[in-house]
Amino acid sequence: MPGEHHRSQHTGWLRAAVLGANDGILSTASLVLGVAAAHGTHANIVVAGVAGLVAGAMSMAAGEYVSVHSQADTEEADLMREREELAADNKGEHKELASIYVSRGLDAALAKKVAEQLMAHDALEAHARDELGITTRQQARPIQAALASAASFAVGAGLPLVVAAVGPEASLIYLVSGTSLVFLALLGGVAAHVGGARVVTGAMRVTFWGALAMAITAGVGALFGTAV
């Protein structure tokens, strides 16, 4: 029905937002814990966290832009080829589209009529959607993806960084690790809820891997700190 919303419509922005925020929390918290476990000063810990936030946000933006731009280039190449095929063999493209509808359950006569009407309206759009699987809603947008990833990473990274900046140095490791696990659990729960999955499962999954990553990083920091 018009105006009806489905959870699958959220998958694009949800994936980028959750990935960016999760990476921001986890990488910055791990970096802060590693420096703290290596007996770095409070100032060193904060500087490392800020550097991690900036570097991570830029890395996420660049990586997402390159990845999504490659997808956009592939989609554009497919659309260009489809334009050429429509110009060279329009009748054959009618048959091809009709055969797609037959494979989806329409009888041949109805499939032919649907193909004719859709191609009369917008032939390229019909083939892009039903042959190539490319729609306006799902089409790759590199700049939008890069900005969303950078912003979500920065927001996520800012959470443990603020805790590290205002927390007392003596209990920094416990404060950062504890609050970061809470942040990760909330993020996993929200993502699961929006996506229609079990909230507890989503929260536990993200929390477990976050705890493991932070523990390993803190262990490495403590090892090198002791060695030095």
ChimeraX commands (.cxc) that place a marker at each C-alpha (Angstrom):
marker #1 position 0.00,0.00,0.00 radius 0.5
marker #1 position 1.17,3.60,-0.60 radius 0.5
marker #1 position 3.03,4.98,2.39 radius 0.5
marker #1 position 3.58,1.50,3.83 radius 0.5
marker #1 position 7.00,1.11,5.42 radius 0.5
marker #1 position 9.09,-2.04,5.67 radius 0.5
marker #1 position 12.14,-2.71,7.81 radius 0.5
marker #1 position 14.20,-3.63,4.76 radius 0.5
marker #1 position 13.97,0.01,3.67 radius 0.5
marker #1 position 16.26,0.90,6.58 radius 0.5
marker #1 position 19.05,-1.53,5.76 radius 0.5
marker #1 position 21.19,0.90,3.74 radius 0.5
marker #1 position 21.47,3.77,6.20 radius 0.5
marker #1 position 21.23,1.44,9.20 radius 0.5
marker #1 position 24.23,-0.59,8.10 radius 0.5
marker #1 position 26.39,2.50,7.55 radius 0.5
marker #1 position 25.30,4.20,10.77 radius 0.5
marker #1 position 25.73,1.14,12.99 radius 0.5
marker #1 position 29.05,0.21,11.40 radius 0.5
marker #1 position 30.42,3.73,11.80 radius 0.5
marker #1 position 29.24,4.22,15.38 radius 0.5
marker #1 position 30.34,0.74,16.43 radius 0.5
marker #1 position 33.80,1.27,14.93 radius 0.5
marker #1 position 34.01,4.69,16.56 radius 0.5
marker #1 position 33.23,3.42,20.04 radius 0.5
marker #1 position 35.30,0.27,19.78 radius 0.5
marker #1 position 38.43,1.63,18.09 radius 0.5
marker #1 position 38.65,4.76,20.24 radius 0.5
marker #1 position 37.93,2.92,23.48 radius 0.5
marker #1 position 40.50,0.26,22.56 radius 0.5
marker #1 position 43.08,2.91,21.69 radius 0.5
marker #1 position 42.47,4.76,24.95 radius 0.5
marker #1 position 42.69,1.54,26.96 radius 0.5
marker #1 position 45.87,0.48,25.20 radius 0.5
marker #1 position 47.61,3.78,25.97 radius 0.5
marker #1 position 46.29,3.77,29.54 radius 0.5
marker #1 position 47.43,0.20,30.12 radius 0.5
marker #1 position 50.88,1.19,28.83 radius 0.5
marker #1 position 51.00,3.78,31.66 radius 0.5
marker #1 position 50.53,6.82,29.40 radius 0.5
marker #1 position 49.73,10.13,31.03 radius 0.5
marker #1 position 46.21,11.49,31.06 radius 0.5
marker #1 position 47.18,14.05,28.42 radius 0.5
marker #1 position 48.70,11.33,26.23 radius 0.5
marker #1 position 45.55,9.26,26.51 radius 0.5
marker #1 position 43.29,12.15,25.46 radius 0.5
marker #1 position 45.56,13.17,22.58 radius 0.5
marker #1 position 45.64,9.57,21.35 radius 0.5
marker #1 position 41.84,9.43,21.53 radius 0.5
marker #1 position 41.41,12.67,19.58 radius 0.5
marker #1 position 43.90,11.49,16.95 radius 0.5
marker #1 position 42.04,8.20,16.70 radius 0.5
marker #1 position 38.72,9.99,16.25 radius 0.5
marker #1 position 39.99,12.22,13.44 radius 0.5
marker #1 position 41.95,9.49,11.67 radius 0.5
marker #1 position 39.15,6.98,12.02 radius 0.5
marker #1 position 36.47,9.35,10.71 radius 0.5
marker #1 position 38.59,10.24,7.69 radius 0.5
marker #1 position 39.40,6.59,7.07 radius 0.5
marker #1 position 35.74,5.60,7.26 radius 0.5
marker #1 position 34.76,8.41,4.90 radius 0.5
marker #1 position 37.45,7.56,2.37 radius 0.5
marker #1 position 36.79,3.83,2.53 radius 0.5
marker #1 position 33.04,4.20,2.20 radius 0.5
marker #1 position 33.38,6.72,-0.64 radius 0.5
marker #1 position 35.71,4.47,-2.65 radius 0.5
marker #1 position 33.58,1.39,-2.01 radius 0.5
marker #1 position 30.24,3.00,-2.85 radius 0.5
marker #1 position 31.71,4.91,-5.79 radius 0.5
marker #1 position 32.89,1.60,-7.25 radius 0.5
marker #1 position 29.36,0.30,-6.86 radius 0.5
marker #1 position 27.99,3.46,-8.51 radius 0.5
marker #1 position 30.42,3.07,-11.42 radius 0.5
marker #1 position 29.30,-0.53,-11.90 radius 0.5
marker #1 position 25.64,0.49,-11.84 radius 0.5
marker #1 position 26.25,3.29,-14.35 radius 0.5
marker #1 position 28.11,0.90,-16.66 radius 0.5
marker #1 position 25.18,-1.53,-16.49 radius 0.5
marker #1 position 22.70,1.25,-17.23 radius 0.5
marker #1 position 24.78,2.46,-20.17 radius 0.5
marker #1 position 24.86,-1.04,-21.61 radius 0.5
marker #1 position 21.11,-1.33,-21.13 radius 0.5
marker #1 position 20.57,1.96,-23.00 radius 0.5
marker #1 position 22.60,0.63,-25.90 radius 0.5
marker #1 position 20.67,-2.64,-25.95 radius 0.5
marker #1 position 17.34,-0.78,-25.92 radius 0.5
marker #1 position 18.47,1.35,-28.85 radius 0.5
marker #1 position 19.84,-1.61,-30.82 radius 0.5
marker #1 position 17.12,-4.20,-30.20 radius 0.5
marker #1 position 14.01,-2.75,-28.61 radius 0.5
marker #1 position 11.83,-5.70,-29.60 radius 0.5
marker #1 position 14.28,-8.15,-28.08 radius 0.5
marker #1 position 14.31,-6.15,-24.86 radius 0.5
marker #1 position 10.51,-6.37,-24.74 radius 0.5
marker #1 position 10.77,-10.15,-24.96 radius 0.5
marker #1 position 13.49,-10.24,-22.32 radius 0.5
marker #1 position 11.43,-8.21,-19.86 radius 0.5
marker #1 position 8.33,-10.27,-20.54 radius 0.5
marker #1 position 10.29,-13.48,-19.89 radius 0.5
marker #1 position 11.34,-12.09,-16.50 radius 0.5
marker #1 position 7.68,-11.57,-15.56 radius 0.5
marker #1 position 6.80,-15.06,-16.79 radius 0.5
marker #1 position 9.53,-16.50,-14.54 radius 0.5
marker #1 position 7.91,-14.64,-11.64 radius 0.5
marker #1 position 4.53,-16.24,-12.21 radius 0.5
marker #1 position 2.62,-14.22,-14.85 radius 0.5
marker #1 position 1.16,-15.96,-17.87 radius 0.5
marker #1 position 2.78,-15.11,-21.20 radius 0.5
marker #1 position 0.01,-12.83,-22.48 radius 0.5
marker #1 position -0.16,-10.76,-19.31 radius 0.5
marker #1 position 3.64,-10.63,-19.03 radius 0.5
marker #1 position 3.86,-9.28,-22.57 radius 0.5
marker #1 position 1.22,-6.63,-21.84 radius 0.5
marker #1 position 2.93,-5.55,-18.60 radius 0.5
marker #1 position 6.31,-5.32,-20.33 radius 0.5
marker #1 position 4.83,-3.20,-23.12 radius 0.5
marker #1 position 3.14,-0.79,-20.72 radius 0.5
marker #1 position 6.15,-0.40,-18.44 radius 0.5
marker #1 position 8.53,0.12,-21.34 radius 0.5
marker #1 position 6.18,2.67,-22.86 radius 0.5
marker #1 position 6.31,4.56,-19.57 radius 0.5
marker #1 position 10.09,4.30,-18.97 radius 0.5
marker #1 position 11.94,1.47,-20.67 radius 0.5
marker #1 position 15.27,2.04,-18.93 radius 0.5
marker #1 position 13.70,2.24,-15.48 radius 0.5
marker #1 position 11.77,-0.98,-16.07 radius 0.5
marker #1 position 14.89,-2.88,-17.12 radius 0.5
marker #1 position 17.03,-1.30,-14.41 radius 0.5
marker #1 position 14.57,-2.38,-11.73 radius 0.5
marker #1 position 13.46,-5.80,-12.95 radius 0.5
marker #1 position 16.51,-7.00,-14.88 radius 0.5
marker #1 position 19.40,-5.34,-13.04 radius 0.5
marker #1 position 17.87,-4.84,-9.59 radius 0.5
marker #1 position 18.75,-1.13,-9.54 radius 0.5
marker #1 position 16.19,1.28,-8.05 radius 0.5
marker #1 position 16.34,4.96,-7.20 radius 0.5
marker #1 position 15.98,4.20,-3.49 radius 0.5
marker #1 position 18.85,1.69,-3.46 radius 0.5
marker #1 position 21.14,3.43,-5.95 radius 0.5
marker #1 position 24.66,4.04,-4.66 radius 0.5
marker #1 position 25.39,7.57,-3.37 radius 0.5
marker #1 position 29.12,7.85,-2.57 radius 0.5
marker #1 position 29.19,11.31,-0.96 radius 0.5
marker #1 position 26.14,10.63,1.20 radius 0.5
marker #1 position 27.62,7.33,2.34 radius 0.5
marker #1 position 31.01,8.91,3.11 radius 0.5
marker #1 position 29.50,11.73,5.17 radius 0.5
marker #1 position 27.17,9.37,7.05 radius 0.5
marker #1 position 30.02,7.00,7.90 radius 0.5
marker #1 position 32.34,9.80,9.05 radius 0.5
marker #1 position 29.63,11.42,11.16 radius 0.5
marker #1 position 28.50,8.20,12.81 radius 0.5
marker #1 position 32.11,7.22,13.54 radius 0.5
marker #1 position 32.81,10.62,15.10 radius 0.5
marker #1 position 29.70,10.42,17.28 radius 0.5
marker #1 position 30.60,6.92,18.42 radius 0.5
marker #1 position 34.26,7.82,19.05 radius 0.5
marker #1 position 33.24,10.90,21.00 radius 0.5
marker #1 position 31.54,8.83,23.71 radius 0.5
marker #1 position 34.60,7.03,25.16 radius 0.5
marker #1 position 36.74,10.08,24.43 radius 0.5
marker #1 position 34.57,12.29,26.65 radius 0.5
marker #1 position 34.73,9.68,29.42 radius 0.5
marker #1 position 38.52,9.54,29.08 radius 0.5
marker #1 position 38.80,13.33,29.14 radius 0.5
marker #1 position 36.66,13.95,32.25 radius 0.5
marker #1 position 37.28,10.74,34.19 radius 0.5
marker #1 position 39.90,10.45,36.95 radius 0.5
marker #1 position 43.16,8.94,35.71 radius 0.5
marker #1 position 43.33,6.33,38.49 radius 0.5
marker #1 position 40.11,4.59,37.37 radius 0.5
marker #1 position 40.24,5.45,33.66 radius 0.5
marker #1 position 40.57,1.88,32.41 radius 0.5
marker #1 position 37.49,0.72,34.34 radius 0.5
marker #1 position 35.42,3.77,33.43 radius 0.5
marker #1 position 36.21,3.69,29.71 radius 0.5
marker #1 position 35.79,-0.07,29.35 radius 0.5
marker #1 position 32.58,-0.17,31.40 radius 0.5
marker #1 position 30.85,2.78,29.74 radius 0.5
marker #1 position 31.98,1.68,26.28 radius 0.5
marker #1 position 30.42,-1.75,26.79 radius 0.5
marker #1 position 27.19,-0.04,27.83 radius 0.5
marker #1 position 27.34,2.17,24.72 radius 0.5
marker #1 position 27.96,-0.87,22.51 radius 0.5
marker #1 position 25.10,-2.81,24.12 radius 0.5
marker #1 position 22.71,0.11,23.57 radius 0.5
marker #1 position 23.85,0.49,19.98 radius 0.5
marker #1 position 23.41,-3.21,19.27 radius 0.5
marker #1 position 19.98,-3.18,20.90 radius 0.5
marker #1 position 18.78,-0.15,18.95 radius 0.5
marker #1 position 20.08,-1.56,15.67 radius 0.5
marker #1 position 18.36,-4.89,16.35 radius 0.5
marker #1 position 15.09,-3.14,17.24 radius 0.5
marker #1 position 15.09,-1.00,14.09 radius 0.5
marker #1 position 15.96,-4.01,11.97 radius 0.5
marker #1 position 13.26,-6.17,13.56 radius 0.5
marker #1 position 15.68,-8.61,15.23 radius 0.5
marker #1 position 15.85,-9.66,18.90 radius 0.5
marker #1 position 17.14,-6.76,20.98 radius 0.5
marker #1 position 18.90,-8.88,23.60 radius 0.5
marker #1 position 20.69,-10.97,20.99 radius 0.5
marker #1 position 21.86,-7.90,19.10 radius 0.5
marker #1 position 23.11,-6.23,22.26 radius 0.5
marker #1 position 24.94,-9.34,23.48 radius 0.5
marker #1 position 26.62,-9.95,20.14 radius 0.5
marker #1 position 28.04,-6.44,19.90 radius 0.5
marker #1 position 29.03,-6.37,23.58 radius 0.5
marker #1 position 30.88,-9.69,23.42 radius 0.5
marker #1 position 33.06,-8.75,20.46 radius 0.5
marker #1 position 33.63,-5.28,21.89 radius 0.5
marker #1 position 34.80,-6.70,25.21 radius 0.5
marker #1 position 37.12,-9.12,23.44 radius 0.5
marker #1 position 38.68,-6.39,21.30 radius 0.5
marker #1 position 39.20,-4.03,24.25 radius 0.5
marker #1 position 40.66,-6.80,26.40 radius 0.5
marker #1 position 43.18,-7.76,23.73 radius 0.5
marker #1 position 44.19,-4.14,23.11 radius 0.5
marker #1 position 44.58,-3.42,26.82 radius 0.5
marker #1 position 46.64,-6.59,27.19 radius 0.5
marker #1 position 48.97,-5.53,24.39 radius 0.5
marker #1 position 49.31,-2.07,25.94 radius 0.5
marker #1 position 50.11,-3.53,29.34 radius 0.5
marker #1 position 52.65,-5.90,27.80 radius 0.5
marker #1 position 54.52,-3.14,25.98 radius 0.5
marker #1 position 54.22,-0.80,28.95 radius 0.5
marker #1 position 55.82,-3.37,31.21 radius 0.5
marker #1 position 58.52,-4.14,28.65 radius 0.5
marker #1 position 59.43,-0.46,28.35 radius 0.5
marker link #1:1,2 radius 0.2
marker link #1:2,3 radius 0.2
marker link #1:3,4 radius 0.2
marker link #1:4,5 radius 0.2
marker link #1:5,6 radius 0.2
marker link #1:6,7 radius 0.2
marker link #1:7,8 radius 0.2
marker link #1:8,9 radius 0.2
marker link #1:9,10 radius 0.2
marker link #1:10,11 radius 0.2
marker link #1:11,12 radius 0.2
marker link #1:12,13 radius 0.2
marker link #1:13,14 radius 0.2
marker link #1:14,15 radius 0.2
marker link #1:15,16 radius 0.2
marker link #1:16,17 radius 0.2
marker link #1:17,18 radius 0.2
marker link #1:18,19 radius 0.2
marker link #1:19,20 radius 0.2
marker link #1:20,21 radius 0.2
marker link #1:21,22 radius 0.2
marker link #1:22,23 radius 0.2
marker link #1:23,24 radius 0.2
marker link #1:24,25 radius 0.2
marker link #1:25,26 radius 0.2
marker link #1:26,27 radius 0.2
marker link #1:27,28 radius 0.2
marker link #1:28,29 radius 0.2
marker link #1:29,30 radius 0.2
marker link #1:30,31 radius 0.2
marker link #1:31,32 radius 0.2
marker link #1:32,33 radius 0.2
marker link #1:33,34 radius 0.2
marker link #1:34,35 radius 0.2
marker link #1:35,36 radius 0.2
marker link #1:36,37 radius 0.2
marker link #1:37,38 radius 0.2
marker link #1:38,39 radius 0.2
marker link #1:39,40 radius 0.2
marker link #1:40,41 radius 0.2
marker link #1:41,42 radius 0.2
marker link #1:42,43 radius 0.2
marker link #1:43,44 radius 0.2
marker link #1:44,45 radius 0.2
marker link #1:45,46 radius 0.2
marker link #1:46,47 radius 0.2
marker link #1:47,48 radius 0.2
marker link #1:48,49 radius 0.2
marker link #1:49,50 radius 0.2
marker link #1:50,51 radius 0.2
marker link #1:51,52 radius 0.2
marker link #1:52,53 radius 0.2
marker link #1:53,54 radius 0.2
marker link #1:54,55 radius 0.2
marker link #1:55,56 radius 0.2
marker link #1:56,57 radius 0.2
marker link #1:57,58 radius 0.2
marker link #1:58,59 radius 0.2
marker link #1:59,60 radius 0.2
marker link #1:60,61 radius 0.2
marker link #1:61,62 radius 0.2
marker link #1:62,63 radius 0.2
marker link #1:63,64 radius 0.2
marker link #1:64,65 radius 0.2
marker link #1:65,66 radius 0.2
marker link #1:66,67 radius 0.2
marker link #1:67,68 radius 0.2
marker link #1:68,69 radius 0.2
marker link #1:69,70 radius 0.2
marker link #1:70,71 radius 0.2
marker link #1:71,72 radius 0.2
marker link #1:72,73 radius 0.2
marker link #1:73,74 radius 0.2
marker link #1:74,75 radius 0.2
marker link #1:75,76 radius 0.2
marker link #1:76,77 radius 0.2
marker link #1:77,78 radius 0.2
marker link #1:78,79 radius 0.2
marker link #1:79,80 radius 0.2
marker link #1:80,81 radius 0.2
marker link #1:81,82 radius 0.2
marker link #1:82,83 radius 0.2
marker link #1:83,84 radius 0.2
marker link #1:84,85 radius 0.2
marker link #1:85,86 radius 0.2
marker link #1:86,87 radius 0.2
marker link #1:87,88 radius 0.2
marker link #1:88,89 radius 0.2
marker link #1:89,90 radius 0.2
marker link #1:90,91 radius 0.2
marker link #1:91,92 radius 0.2
marker link #1:92,93 radius 0.2
marker link #1:93,94 radius 0.2
marker link #1:94,95 radius 0.2
marker link #1:95,96 radius 0.2
marker link #1:96,97 radius 0.2
marker link #1:97,98 radius 0.2
marker link #1:98,99 radius 0.2
marker link #1:99,100 radius 0.2
marker link #1:100,101 radius 0.2
marker link #1:101,102 radius 0.2
marker link #1:102,103 radius 0.2
marker link #1:103,104 radius 0.2
marker link #1:104,105 radius 0.2
marker link #1:105,106 radius 0.2
marker link #1:106,107 radius 0.2
marker link #1:107,108 radius 0.2
marker link #1:108,109 radius 0.2
marker link #1:109,110 radius 0.2
marker link #1:110,111 radius 0.2
marker link #1:111,112 radius 0.2
marker link #1:112,113 radius 0.2
marker link #1:113,114 radius 0.2
marker link #1:114,115 radius 0.2
marker link #1:115,116 radius 0.2
marker link #1:116,117 radius 0.2
marker link #1:117,118 radius 0.2
marker link #1:118,119 radius 0.2
marker link #1:119,120 radius 0.2
marker link #1:120,121 radius 0.2
marker link #1:121,122 radius 0.2
marker link #1:122,123 radius 0.2
marker link #1:123,124 radius 0.2
marker link #1:124,125 radius 0.2
marker link #1:125,126 radius 0.2
marker link #1:126,127 radius 0.2
marker link #1:127,128 radius 0.2
marker link #1:128,129 radius 0.2
marker link #1:129,130 radius 0.2
marker link #1:130,131 radius 0.2
marker link #1:131,132 radius 0.2
marker link #1:132,133 radius 0.2
marker link #1:133,134 radius 0.2
marker link #1:134,135 radius 0.2
marker link #1:135,136 radius 0.2
marker link #1:136,137 radius 0.2
marker link #1:137,138 radius 0.2
marker link #1:138,139 radius 0.2
marker link #1:139,140 radius 0.2
marker link #1:140,141 radius 0.2
marker link #1:141,142 radius 0.2
marker link #1:142,143 radius 0.2
marker link #1:143,144 radius 0.2
marker link #1:144,145 radius 0.2
marker link #1:145,146 radius 0.2
marker link #1:146,147 radius 0.2
marker link #1:147,148 radius 0.2
marker link #1:148,149 radius 0.2
marker link #1:149,150 radius 0.2
marker link #1:150,151 radius 0.2
marker link #1:151,152 radius 0.2
marker link #1:152,153 radius 0.2
marker link #1:153,154 radius 0.2
marker link #1:154,155 radius 0.2
marker link #1:155,156 radius 0.2
marker link #1:156,157 radius 0.2
marker link #1:157,158 radius 0.2
marker link #1:158,159 radius 0.2
marker link #1:159,160 radius 0.2
marker link #1:160,161 radius 0.2
marker link #1:161,162 radius 0.2
marker link #1:162,163 radius 0.2
marker link #1:163,164 radius 0.2
marker link #1:164,165 radius 0.2
marker link #1:165,166 radius 0.2
marker link #1:166,167 radius 0.2
marker link #1:167,168 radius 0.2
marker link #1:168,169 radius 0.2
marker link #1:169,170 radius 0.2
marker link #1:170,171 radius 0.2
marker link #1:171,172 radius 0.2
marker link #1:172,173 radius 0.2
marker link #1:173,174 radius 0.2
marker link #1:174,175 radius 0.2
marker link #1:175,176 radius 0.2
marker link #1:176,177 radius 0.2
marker link #1:177,178 radius 0.2
marker link #1:178,179 radius 0.2
marker link #1:179,180 radius 0.2
marker link #1:180,181 radius 0.2
marker link #1:181,182 radius 0.2
marker link #1:182,183 radius 0.2
marker link #1:183,184 radius 0.2
marker link #1:184,185 radius 0.2
marker link #1:185,186 radius 0.2
marker link #1:186,187 radius 0.2
marker link #1:187,188 radius 0.2
marker link #1:188,189 radius 0.2
marker link #1:189,190 radius 0.2
marker link #1:190,191 radius 0.2
marker link #1:191,192 radius 0.2
marker link #1:192,193 radius 0.2
marker link #1:193,194 radius 0.2
marker link #1:194,195 radius 0.2
marker link #1:195,196 radius 0.2
marker link #1:196,197 radius 0.2
marker link #1:197,198 radius 0.2
marker link #1:198,199 radius 0.2
marker link #1:199,200 radius 0.2
marker link #1:200,201 radius 0.2
marker link #1:201,202 radius 0.2
marker link #1:202,203 radius 0.2
marker link #1:203,204 radius 0.2
marker link #1:204,205 radius 0.2
marker link #1:205,206 radius 0.2
marker link #1:206,207 radius 0.2
marker link #1:207,208 radius 0.2
marker link #1:208,209 radius 0.2
marker link #1:209,210 radius 0.2
marker link #1:210,211 radius 0.2
marker link #1:211,212 radius 0.2
marker link #1:212,213 radius 0.2
marker link #1:213,214 radius 0.2
marker link #1:214,215 radius 0.2
marker link #1:215,216 radius 0.2
marker link #1:216,217 radius 0.2
marker link #1:217,218 radius 0.2
marker link #1:218,219 radius 0.2
marker link #1:219,220 radius 0.2
marker link #1:220,221 radius 0.2
marker link #1:221,222 radius 0.2
marker link #1:222,223 radius 0.2
marker link #1:223,224 radius 0.2
marker link #1:224,225 radius 0.2
marker link #1:225,226 radius 0.2
marker link #1:226,227 radius 0.2
marker link #1:227,228 radius 0.2
view
